[in-house]
Amino acid sequence: MKKSVISESSEWSFPLLERFDREIANFAHNVYGLDTYANQIEVISSEQMIDAYSSVGLPINYQHWSFGKQFVATEQTYRRGQMGLAYEIVINSDPCIAYLMEENTLPMQALVIAHASYGHNSFFKGNYLFRTWTSADAIIDYLVFARRYIAECEERYGESEVELLLDSCHALMNYGVDRYKRPAPLTLAEEKRRQKEREAYLQSLVNDLWRTLPAVDSVDAVATEARWPEEPQENLLYFIEKNAPLLEPWQREVVRIVRRLGQYFYPQRQTQVMNEGWATFWHYTLMNDLYEAGLVTDGFMMEFLQSHTSVVLQPTFDRPYYNGINPYALGFAMMRDIRRICEEPTEEDRAWFPDIAGGDWLKVLDFAMRNFKDESFIAQYLSPNLMREFRLFAIRDDDQDEHLEVTAIHEEQGYRALRQSLAEQYNLGSREPNIQVFSVDRRGDRSMTLRHYQHNRRPLGESVDEMLRHLRRLWGFGVRLESVDEQGRVSLLGEL
Amino acid sequence: MSHFIDRRLNGKNKSAVNRQRFLKRYKSQLKRSVAEAVNKRSITDMASGERVGIPTRDISEPVFHHGRGGRRDMVHPGNQEFVTGDRIRRPEGGSGGGSGQGQASKDGRGEDDFMFELSREEFMDLLFDDLELPNLVRNQLIGTTEFKSVRAGYSTDGAPSNIDVVRSLKGAIARRTAIGAPLRARVRELEAELEQLLAAEVGEVDVRVRELREEIDRLRTRIAALPFIDTFDLRYQSFTKLPQPQSKAVMLCIMDVSGSMDQVRKNLAKRFFILLYLFLQRNYDKIDVVFIRHHTIAQEVDEQDFFYSRETGGTVVSSALSLAYDILRERYDPTVWNIYAAQASDGDNWDSDSLVCRDVMVEKLMPLMRYFAYVEITPRQHQSLWYAYQEVAGAHRHFAMQEIGGPEDIFPVFRELFKRQEA
């Protein structure tokens, strides 16, 4: 049965948005079985969008100059027309908050609803990283808590004091995640209650570093306590929060707030391709369903396709505006490719993907969405077909070699190496330098030694000195940074 | 089920605080930019906002990241002619094969400035930050025309729009209580008596009982008839006009327009005057500007003539100072006006006149002045006027003199003249 077109015009109104949302939800929930949080869709103006941008996409955040800088920069480029604003911002919370910009046309609003409120939303709810690392139901409460707490600290200890601390914490934000332990869920009441206890307790813990009585059986002690911490610590902020001798209780709490925010963003950094690919795949599918059901006009589809294609455009490496692989393009292509492998597998697909070729595409996609991150998703699902389509090739850039070398291309012998290489490119572990707390001189000058473990001989960038200053500010005593190369040789990078 | 919310009417300046913090943090860099901008600006738009820049590296937020070097494998799309094992010359300048995803581009952006727009207010704040007007006194203007409405309690008449409802109703209650009190007291008395009579088994037909009942009814009617609100109760919010002490300033611009002052120098002088004007504007509600130009004779002119008409001839500075004194005596009573003066000259003067200038300054003008700033626009050696003025500076603390060589000096000199004095 053909339904009638929802609207001929491209002007949106609230009743029309609600109508679109109903139709999209109908397909998403009833036809495809997407599992989503409830949606909260907010219509905002472009100025508000710039505001939202500058607080790293969060609806509420504490105050810090760096957000002001972001705001100024965004406003500037937007005013000059150098950059359009993103069509949407979506927040991993329950209910899932998505922003629609008032300036957009009706087709764009429908696109955003499908993309954000059903695509991203179901990803947030389903993907294992998000399930593990973020508490969607508590994030807004936690942000409210963080904002109040930091405002309180500013009142009590002065804005500049808090600002310096936040600067240092922000610098280490990416090193504030326990990569292997699941964090405890957040709740506001719990946070507030525990925060007080923590203050007192933490301070007492640190006192170990302050113990000044000489140990009696010092010979044995030095031998057994040769190194502390016993294992290198990858979570720098956590280590500092728990062990930095000079931090005041409120400062520990601020470190903790930044650490928790870093943790909240941690899954997003690891699922860019998947998350965007998933959302793009669904807006594409859902919009086409609307069209096939006769709910939208040809003009609507043209406008939708126009913006969809510009989103998934992948310029080749030799274009002047090439800026790496577009996560939207790669993710979207992979999602579509998985569906194709399920629905119309070729011989090659059957050989490469015996488990999924010819399977139920909804189940396969759902499984992929739930259980992978970018790195493993690419390693698992990037098909030879897609490598040919993208005409991928791998380049080795070695500073001991005068030339760049092409190590693999889209051909039979190259597929596996290419896939491995691309997957590695999305491995957060190799994208960010591996830096860990190696030891603290508890008996001596209380200095902390960090070690950078080199990967492929890649050195640290020029920010080392500045980073040492931040580390020192937090730790309160001397800080050393050493680099360990692949042969295990240790060299000193800096000391402060 | 989705829930739609219209947030468009919510505030949009959520980031204003963060923006202010950003500006505050980079104040010193911004001040430098602003000072540079001032010198580059055309004279007419001195008071608008400005695009300013801060070196990007100053405001970067550091993180640990990989540097160049080592071995990197990158995958790129769009292969045309490469086959496995091809060796390619490293592209010039690039970071070898293009910097990948993930790598922050902000470090690659080089020495570009982070540019953005300041509003007029912000611009002026930064421009005149740390400056202050010396000897600022807010003179009280007698016979002022500026009034401010202030609350002055309540009055019994006024415009209906000023009726204070609460106060009026309070008045009404008080009136009803006051007028009704004796009546109610009488009612209570009569009721007590009535009760006594009835208790004494006197029948309803008793004359006294009937009288009492009538009396009570009559009183009750009178109580009920008290008006709920009466014009007598109305209270109006009352406002009176207070004369406002108002600070007024007059600024004398004195410029040498003799033949030796060419257009370039006049422009320099003009910039200086405009800066001074903008600065005074921030401190005073009302400013009069008097333009006096002089060569051998001085005349008061309007702004256009002051800056653009061409004159030639010799120079007698004292003529301008005398004229200034006459104008002040005639129009600007120093007890009412804050008087500032700025004089720009190339330093030329008739030798014998410089001493006259010194005397006019020390004896007549300086006692009237809040501040007198003299700028000499000359690349050459100082002449007699400079030395004569040095004597003035020795005698009066509110006299300042500086030298301007070129456009780049104007703002520093201005800052020097008006920098905040340590108390």
HADDOCK unambig.tbl for C-alpha pairs under 7 A between the chains (distance, minus, plus):
assign (segid A and resid 38 and name CA) (segid B and resid 1 and name CA) 6.06 0.50 0.50
assign (segid A and resid 38 and name CA) (segid B and resid 2 and name CA) 6.15 0.50 0.50
assign (segid A and resid 39 and name CA) (segid B and resid 1 and name CA) 6.70 0.50 0.50
assign (segid A and resid 39 and name CA) (segid B and resid 2 and name CA) 4.51 0.50 0.50
assign (segid A and resid 39 and name CA) (segid B and resid 3 and name CA) 6.07 0.50 0.50
assign (segid A and resid 40 and name CA) (segid B and resid 2 and name CA) 5.75 0.50 0.50
assign (segid A and resid 40 and name CA) (segid B and resid 3 and name CA) 4.76 0.50 0.50
assign (segid A and resid 40 and name CA) (segid B and resid 4 and name CA) 6.00 0.50 0.50
assign (segid A and resid 41 and name CA) (segid B and resid 2 and name CA) 6.98 0.50 0.50
assign (segid A and resid 41 and name CA) (segid B and resid 3 and name CA) 5.99 0.50 0.50
assign (segid A and resid 41 and name CA) (segid B and resid 4 and name CA) 4.80 0.50 0.50
assign (segid A and resid 41 and name CA) (segid B and resid 5 and name CA) 6.14 0.50 0.50
assign (segid A and resid 42 and name CA) (segid B and resid 4 and name CA) 5.81 0.50 0.50
assign (segid A and resid 42 and name CA) (segid B and resid 5 and name CA) 4.66 0.50 0.50
assign (segid A and resid 42 and name CA) (segid B and resid 6 and name CA) 5.77 0.50 0.50
assign (segid A and resid 42 and name CA) (segid B and resid 7 and name CA) 6.13 0.50 0.50
assign (segid A and resid 43 and name CA) (segid B and resid 5 and name CA) 6.31 0.50 0.50
assign (segid A and resid 43 and name CA) (segid B and resid 6 and name CA) 5.01 0.50 0.50
assign (segid A and resid 43 and name CA) (segid B and resid 7 and name CA) 5.56 0.50 0.50
assign (segid A and resid 43 and name CA) (segid B and resid 8 and name CA) 6.34 0.50 0.50
assign (segid A and resid 44 and name CA) (segid B and resid 6 and name CA) 6.89 0.50 0.50
assign (segid A and resid 44 and name CA) (segid B and resid 7 and name CA) 5.24 0.50 0.50
assign (segid A and resid 44 and name CA) (segid B and resid 8 and name CA) 4.62 0.50 0.50
assign (segid A and resid 45 and name CA) (segid B and resid 8 and name CA) 5.51 0.50 0.50
assign (segid A and resid 47 and name CA) (segid B and resid 12 and name CA) 5.97 0.50 0.50
assign (segid A and resid 48 and name CA) (segid B and resid 12 and name CA) 4.99 0.50 0.50
assign (segid A and resid 51 and name CA) (segid B and resid 14 and name CA) 6.09 0.50 0.50
assign (segid A and resid 51 and name CA) (segid B and resid 15 and name CA) 5.64 0.50 0.50
assign (segid A and resid 63 and name CA) (segid B and resid 18 and name CA) 5.91 0.50 0.50
assign (segid A and resid 64 and name CA) (segid B and resid 18 and name CA) 5.68 0.50 0.50
assign (segid A and resid 64 and name CA) (segid B and resid 21 and name CA) 7.00 0.50 0.50
assign (segid A and resid 65 and name CA) (segid B and resid 18 and name CA) 5.08 0.50 0.50
assign (segid A and resid 65 and name CA) (segid B and resid 19 and name CA) 6.63 0.50 0.50
assign (segid A and resid 65 and name CA) (segid B and resid 21 and name CA) 4.92 0.50 0.50
assign (segid A and resid 65 and name CA) (segid B and resid 22 and name CA) 4.38 0.50 0.50
assign (segid A and resid 66 and name CA) (segid B and resid 22 and name CA) 6.76 0.50 0.50
assign (segid A and resid 67 and name CA) (segid B and resid 18 and name CA) 5.92 0.50 0.50
assign (segid A and resid 68 and name CA) (segid B and resid 15 and name CA) 6.35 0.50 0.50
assign (segid A and resid 68 and name CA) (segid B and resid 18 and name CA) 4.10 0.50 0.50
assign (segid A and resid 68 and name CA) (segid B and resid 19 and name CA) 3.94 0.50 0.50
assign (segid A and resid 68 and name CA) (segid B and resid 21 and name CA) 6.87 0.50 0.50
assign (segid A and resid 68 and name CA) (segid B and resid 22 and name CA) 5.43 0.50 0.50
assign (segid A and resid 69 and name CA) (segid B and resid 19 and name CA) 6.57 0.50 0.50
assign (segid A and resid 69 and name CA) (segid B and resid 22 and name CA) 5.93 0.50 0.50
assign (segid A and resid 71 and name CA) (segid B and resid 15 and name CA) 6.86 0.50 0.50
assign (segid A and resid 72 and name CA) (segid B and resid 19 and name CA) 6.91 0.50 0.50
assign (segid A and resid 72 and name CA) (segid B and resid 116 and name CA) 6.64 0.50 0.50
assign (segid A and resid 73 and name CA) (segid B and resid 116 and name CA) 6.98 0.50 0.50
assign (segid A and resid 76 and name CA) (segid B and resid 116 and name CA) 6.08 0.50 0.50
assign (segid A and resid 171 and name CA) (segid B and resid 61 and name CA) 6.71 0.50 0.50
assign (segid A and resid 171 and name CA) (segid B and resid 62 and name CA) 5.77 0.50 0.50
assign (segid A and resid 171 and name CA) (segid B and resid 63 and name CA) 5.00 0.50 0.50
assign (segid A and resid 172 and name CA) (segid B and resid 63 and name CA) 6.64 0.50 0.50
assign (segid A and resid 316 and name CA) (segid B and resid 77 and name CA) 5.32 0.50 0.50
assign (segid A and resid 316 and name CA) (segid B and resid 78 and name CA) 4.46 0.50 0.50
assign (segid A and resid 317 and name CA) (segid B and resid 76 and name CA) 6.02 0.50 0.50
assign (segid A and resid 317 and name CA) (segid B and resid 77 and name CA) 5.85 0.50 0.50
assign (segid A and resid 317 and name CA) (segid B and resid 78 and name CA) 5.95 0.50 0.50
assign (segid A and resid 324 and name CA) (segid B and resid 76 and name CA) 6.95 0.50 0.50
assign (segid A and resid 324 and name CA) (segid B and resid 100 and name CA) 5.47 0.50 0.50
assign (segid A and resid 324 and name CA) (segid B and resid 101 and name CA) 5.22 0.50 0.50
assign (segid A and resid 325 and name CA) (segid B and resid 76 and name CA) 6.88 0.50 0.50
assign (segid A and resid 325 and name CA) (segid B and resid 101 and name CA) 6.91 0.50 0.50
assign (segid A and resid 390 and name CA) (segid B and resid 77 and name CA) 5.38 0.50 0.50
assign (segid A and resid 390 and name CA) (segid B and resid 78 and name CA) 6.08 0.50 0.50
assign (segid A and resid 391 and name CA) (segid B and resid 77 and name CA) 5.38 0.50 0.50
assign (segid A and resid 391 and name CA) (segid B and resid 78 and name CA) 4.84 0.50 0.50
assign (segid A and resid 391 and name CA) (segid B and resid 79 and name CA) 5.06 0.50 0.50
assign (segid A and resid 392 and name CA) (segid B and resid 75 and name CA) 6.48 0.50 0.50
assign (segid A and resid 392 and name CA) (segid B and resid 76 and name CA) 5.53 0.50 0.50
assign (segid A and resid 392 and name CA) (segid B and resid 77 and name CA) 4.33 0.50 0.50
assign (segid A and resid 392 and name CA) (segid B and resid 78 and name CA) 6.15 0.50 0.50
assign (segid A and resid 392 and name CA) (segid B and resid 79 and name CA) 6.07 0.50 0.50
assign (segid A and resid 393 and name CA) (segid B and resid 75 and name CA) 5.52 0.50 0.50
assign (segid A and resid 393 and name CA) (segid B and resid 76 and name CA) 5.59 0.50 0.50
assign (segid A and resid 393 and name CA) (segid B and resid 77 and name CA) 6.45 0.50 0.50
assign (segid A and resid 393 and name CA) (segid B and resid 79 and name CA) 6.22 0.50 0.50
assign (segid A and resid 394 and name CA) (segid B and resid 73 and name CA) 6.58 0.50 0.50
assign (segid A and resid 394 and name CA) (segid B and resid 74 and name CA) 5.53 0.50 0.50
assign (segid A and resid 394 and name CA) (segid B and resid 75 and name CA) 4.28 0.50 0.50
assign (segid A and resid 394 and name CA) (segid B and resid 76 and name CA) 6.39 0.50 0.50
assign (segid A and resid 395 and name CA) (segid B and resid 73 and name CA) 5.58 0.50 0.50
assign (segid A and resid 395 and name CA) (segid B and resid 74 and name CA) 5.28 0.50 0.50
assign (segid A and resid 395 and name CA) (segid B and resid 75 and name CA) 6.25 0.50 0.50
assign (segid A and resid 396 and name CA) (segid B and resid 71 and name CA) 6.95 0.50 0.50
assign (segid A and resid 396 and name CA) (segid B and resid 72 and name CA) 5.70 0.50 0.50
assign (segid A and resid 396 and name CA) (segid B and resid 73 and name CA) 4.52 0.50 0.50
assign (segid A and resid 396 and name CA) (segid B and resid 74 and name CA) 6.53 0.50 0.50
assign (segid A and resid 397 and name CA) (segid B and resid 71 and name CA) 5.60 0.50 0.50
assign (segid A and resid 397 and name CA) (segid B and resid 72 and name CA) 5.04 0.50 0.50
assign (segid A and resid 397 and name CA) (segid B and resid 73 and name CA) 6.24 0.50 0.50
assign (segid A and resid 397 and name CA) (segid B and resid 96 and name CA) 6.59 0.50 0.50
assign (segid A and resid 398 and name CA) (segid B and resid 70 and name CA) 5.82 0.50 0.50
assign (segid A and resid 398 and name CA) (segid B and resid 71 and name CA) 4.25 0.50 0.50
assign (segid A and resid 398 and name CA) (segid B and resid 72 and name CA) 6.31 0.50 0.50
assign (segid A and resid 399 and name CA) (segid B and resid 69 and name CA) 5.33 0.50 0.50
assign (segid A and resid 399 and name CA) (segid B and resid 70 and name CA) 5.57 0.50 0.50
assign (segid A and resid 399 and name CA) (segid B and resid 71 and name CA) 6.47 0.50 0.50
assign (segid A and resid 403 and name CA) (segid B and resid 87 and name CA) 5.80 0.50 0.50
assign (segid A and resid 403 and name CA) (segid B and resid 88 and name CA) 5.40 0.50 0.50
assign (segid A and resid 403 and name CA) (segid B and resid 89 and name CA) 4.99 0.50 0.50
assign (segid A and resid 403 and name CA) (segid B and resid 90 and name CA) 5.63 0.50 0.50
assign (segid A and resid 404 and name CA) (segid B and resid 87 and name CA) 5.58 0.50 0.50
assign (segid A and resid 404 and name CA) (segid B and resid 88 and name CA) 5.00 0.50 0.50
assign (segid A and resid 404 and name CA) (segid B and resid 89 and name CA) 6.27 0.50 0.50
assign (segid A and resid 404 and name CA) (segid B and resid 90 and name CA) 5.96 0.50 0.50
assign (segid A and resid 405 and name CA) (segid B and resid 85 and name CA) 6.24 0.50 0.50
assign (segid A and resid 405 and name CA) (segid B and resid 86 and name CA) 5.80 0.50 0.50
assign (segid A and resid 405 and name CA) (segid B and resid 87 and name CA) 4.60 0.50 0.50
assign (segid A and resid 405 and name CA) (segid B and resid 88 and name CA) 6.21 0.50 0.50
assign (segid A and resid 406 and name CA) (segid B and resid 83 and name CA) 6.97 0.50 0.50
assign (segid A and resid 406 and name CA) (segid B and resid 84 and name CA) 5.33 0.50 0.50
assign (segid A and resid 406 and name CA) (segid B and resid 85 and name CA) 5.27 0.50 0.50
assign (segid A and resid 406 and name CA) (segid B and resid 86 and name CA) 5.20 0.50 0.50
assign (segid A and resid 406 and name CA) (segid B and resid 87 and name CA) 6.38 0.50 0.50
assign (segid A and resid 407 and name CA) (segid B and resid 84 and name CA) 5.39 0.50 0.50
assign (segid A and resid 407 and name CA) (segid B and resid 85 and name CA) 5.84 0.50 0.50
assign (segid A and resid 408 and name CA) (segid B and resid 84 and name CA) 5.12 0.50 0.50
assign (segid A and resid 409 and name CA) (segid B and resid 83 and name CA) 6.39 0.50 0.50
assign (segid A and resid 409 and name CA) (segid B and resid 84 and name CA) 6.02 0.50 0.50
assign (segid A and resid 421 and name CA) (segid B and resid 73 and name CA) 6.71 0.50 0.50
assign (segid A and resid 421 and name CA) (segid B and resid 75 and name CA) 6.84 0.50 0.50
assign (segid A and resid 422 and name CA) (segid B and resid 75 and name CA) 5.80 0.50 0.50
assign (segid A and resid 425 and name CA) (segid B and resid 74 and name CA) 6.99 0.50 0.50
assign (segid A and resid 431 and name CA) (segid B and resid 102 and name CA) 6.75 0.50 0.50
assign (segid A and resid 432 and name CA) (segid B and resid 65 and name CA) 6.11 0.50 0.50
assign (segid A and resid 432 and name CA) (segid B and resid 66 and name CA) 6.98 0.50 0.50
assign (segid A and resid 433 and name CA) (segid B and resid 64 and name CA) 6.74 0.50 0.50
assign (segid A and resid 433 and name CA) (segid B and resid 65 and name CA) 5.99 0.50 0.50
assign (segid A and resid 433 and name CA) (segid B and resid 66 and name CA) 6.15 0.50 0.50
assign (segid A and resid 456 and name CA) (segid B and resid 70 and name CA) 5.80 0.50 0.50
assign (segid A and resid 456 and name CA) (segid B and resid 71 and name CA) 5.15 0.50 0.50
assign (segid A and resid 457 and name CA) (segid B and resid 70 and name CA) 4.37 0.50 0.50
assign (segid A and resid 457 and name CA) (segid B and resid 71 and name CA) 6.25 0.50 0.50
assign (segid A and resid 458 and name CA) (segid B and resid 66 and name CA) 6.52 0.50 0.50
assign (segid A and resid 458 and name CA) (segid B and resid 67 and name CA) 6.89 0.50 0.50
assign (segid A and resid 458 and name CA) (segid B and resid 69 and name CA) 5.65 0.50 0.50
assign (segid A and resid 458 and name CA) (segid B and resid 70 and name CA) 4.09 0.50 0.50
assign (segid A and resid 458 and name CA) (segid B and resid 71 and name CA) 6.39 0.50 0.50
assign (segid A and resid 459 and name CA) (segid B and resid 66 and name CA) 5.86 0.50 0.50
assign (segid A and resid 459 and name CA) (segid B and resid 67 and name CA) 5.41 0.50 0.50
assign (segid A and resid 459 and name CA) (segid B and resid 68 and name CA) 6.89 0.50 0.50
assign (segid A and resid 459 and name CA) (segid B and resid 69 and name CA) 6.52 0.50 0.50
assign (segid A and resid 459 and name CA) (segid B and resid 70 and name CA) 6.72 0.50 0.50
assign (segid A and resid 460 and name CA) (segid B and resid 65 and name CA) 5.88 0.50 0.50
assign (segid A and resid 460 and name CA) (segid B and resid 66 and name CA) 4.48 0.50 0.50
assign (segid A and resid 460 and name CA) (segid B and resid 67 and name CA) 4.82 0.50 0.50
assign (segid A and resid 461 and name CA) (segid B and resid 65 and name CA) 5.35 0.50 0.50
assign (segid A and resid 461 and name CA) (segid B and resid 66 and name CA) 4.78 0.50 0.50
assign (segid A and resid 461 and name CA) (segid B and resid 67 and name CA) 3.54 0.50 0.50
assign (segid A and resid 462 and name CA) (segid B and resid 67 and name CA) 6.71 0.50 0.50
assign (segid A and resid 463 and name CA) (segid B and resid 62 and name CA) 5.97 0.50 0.50
assign (segid A and resid 463 and name CA) (segid B and resid 63 and name CA) 6.80 0.50 0.50
assign (segid A and resid 463 and name CA) (segid B and resid 64 and name CA) 6.53 0.50 0.50
assign (segid A and resid 464 and name CA) (segid B and resid 64 and name CA) 6.96 0.50 0.50
assign (segid A and resid 466 and name CA) (segid B and resid 62 and name CA) 6.82 0.50 0.50
assign (segid A and resid 467 and name CA) (segid B and resid 62 and name CA) 6.62 0.50 0.50
assign (segid A and resid 467 and name CA) (segid B and resid 63 and name CA) 6.80 0.50 0.50
